Structures are given as structure tokens and as C-alpha cells.
Amino acid sequence: MRRKSSTRILRRAVRRLSLSPLGQVPVLVLGDGQYLTQSVAMLEYVEETFPGPALLPKDPVKRAQVREIVELINSGIQPLTNLMVARRHSSEPQLQKDWQMYWVEKGL
Ligand SMILES: N[C@@H](CCC(=O)N[C@@H](CS)C(=O)NCC(=O)O)C(=O)O
């Protein structure tokens, strides 16, 4: 297996970040010039495109419960713990950490 140089990896990461409106990862490059941002959109794309075990249970209540957890993390906790949000909140590393931990503990 060929090892990629750190410069190549860095260049690729910067290129991918530039595809995301908020400069975030992950970015899924589809290989034909198209790409996706946003984890849930990517997961649904993978589920609809590739055969394999279903991501969601068949039972409607259980499906809703999985979506509940996804939403709780995806819009309730994770965005508030992002570095860009924490830095906007405070320039003090300890205050940033306190902010992030508050939302993680409240949500989980
Ligand atoms: N809603 C986005 C969230 C993406 C996101 O927040 N990514 C984080 C890493 S987990 C990021 O790139 N953060 C950059 C920063 O905090 O500056 C998704 O589901 O993909």
C-alpha cells in the first residue's frame, strides 16, 4: 500500500473543506464532480445507493426513535460543540470547554 504524504492529505482536506458552505467536514466526494455535505444526507445517500443492512428499523416508532437521537445530536448538541462556535462564544479555552461540556451533558 502506498503511503500518502502529509502534504497531499492536507491539500485534499483543504479542497474538501472549501466545498462545504460552513467549511466543515465531512464532505463526501462522489467521484463525478458531485459531492455531498451534511452527515444525514450522506447516510441516506449511502443507504439508498448501496445494498446492505438498513440503517433504520422497520417499526415506525423505532424509526422515529432513531431519528429523535439523530436530531438531538445533529442539531441539539453537535453544532454547539463545534470549535468555530466555541471560539465565537469565548477566546478563553476553559470557557470554550465549559460551554461545550454544558451542551454535551444537557443533551446526553
Ligand atoms: N451538520 C453537519 C455538521 C458538520 C460539523 O460540524 N463538522 C465539524 C466536525 S465534527 C467541523 O467541521 N467543525 C469545524 C469547526 O468546528 O471549526 C454534518 O452533519 O455533517
The ligand as a MOL file (V3000), in Angstrom:
LIG
                    3D

  0  0  0     0  0            999 V3000
M  V30 BEGIN CTAB
M  V30 COUNTS 20 19 0 0 0
M  V30 BEGIN ATOM
M  V30 1 N -24.3170 19.2440 10.3050 0
M  V30 2 C -23.0100 18.8610 9.8720 0
M  V30 3 C -22.0110 19.1630 10.9430 0
M  V30 4 C -20.5950 19.0920 10.4500 0
M  V30 5 C -19.6330 19.5430 11.5240 0
M  V30 6 O -19.9980 20.2670 12.4440 0
M  V30 7 N -18.3690 19.1370 11.4110 0
M  V30 8 C -17.3710 19.5460 12.3870 0
M  V30 9 C -16.5110 18.3640 12.7570 0
M  V30 10 S -17.4280 17.1580 13.5390 0
M  V30 11 C -16.4860 20.6090 11.8070 0
M  V30 12 O -16.1110 20.5520 10.6510 0
M  V30 13 N -16.1300 21.6010 12.6360 0
M  V30 14 C -15.2660 22.6570 12.2510 0
M  V30 15 C -15.0900 23.6340 13.3970 0
M  V30 16 O -15.5530 23.3630 14.4690 0
M  V30 17 O -14.4680 24.6420 13.1660 0
M  V30 18 C -22.9900 17.3720 9.4870 0
M  V30 19 O -23.8720 16.6540 9.9560 0
M  V30 20 O -22.1480 16.9390 8.7100 0
M  V30 END ATOM
M  V30 BEGIN BOND
M  V30 1 1 1 2
M  V30 2 1 2 3
M  V30 3 1 2 18
M  V30 4 1 3 4
M  V30 5 1 4 5
M  V30 6 2 5 6
M  V30 7 1 5 7
M  V30 8 1 7 8
M  V30 9 1 8 9
M  V30 10 1 8 11
M  V30 11 1 9 10
M  V30 12 2 11 12
M  V30 13 1 11 13
M  V30 14 1 13 14
M  V30 15 1 14 15
M  V30 16 2 15 16
M  V30 17 1 15 17
M  V30 18 2 18 19
M  V30 19 1 18 20
M  V30 END BOND
M  V30 END CTAB
M  END
